[in-house]
Amino acid sequence: MSVVVVAILYLLFANAVVAFGVALFWQAKVIFSLFSVSDWDGAPSPSKDLANAHGVNNTFGRFIAGEIFPELRRKWAKAIGYVAVSVLMLFCVFGFLQIAAPEYLP
C-alpha cells in the first residue's frame, strides 16, 4: 500500500511540474506577443504611456479584456487553470494522506 501511495504522490508532483512548464511556455508566448504589438513611444515615462491605448502598460489590460489575441488568451487561461488545479490536487491529496494515513507516507 505504501508503494501505491508514494507512486500517486510522485505522479501528482510530476503533473504539477508539467503544468508549470506548460504555463511557463504560454506565459512567455503572451509576453513576447504583447511586446511585439506594444507602442514603445514614451514607454520609460509612465504618465505618457498610460495615456496611450497601445502603450506597454495598457496592452496587458486589453489582452485580459479579450480585445487582442483572444485565442491566445483562452490557451493562456487554460494553462493557468491547469496549474491551479494540479497544485491544489497535489496539496489536497497529500494533506488528506497526512491526516488519514500518515503511516504510508515516506
C-alpha positions, 0 to 999 in steps of 0.5 A: 500500500505504501508503494501505491501511495508514494507512486500517486504522490510522485505522479501528482508532483510530476503533473504539477511540474508539467503544468508549470512548464506548460504555463511557463511556455504560454506565459512567455508566448503572451509576453513576447506577443504583447511586446511585439504589438506594444507602442514603445513611444514614451514607454520609460515615462509612465504618465505618457504611456498610460495615456496611450491605448497601445502603450506597454502598460495598457496592452496587458489590460486589453489582452485580459479584456479579450480585445487582442489575441483572444485565442491566445488568451483562452490557451493562456487561461487554460494553462493557468487553470491547469496549474491551479488545479494540479497544485491544489490536487497535489496539496489536497491529496497529500494533506488528506494522506497526512491526516488519514494515513500518515503511516504510508507516507515516506 
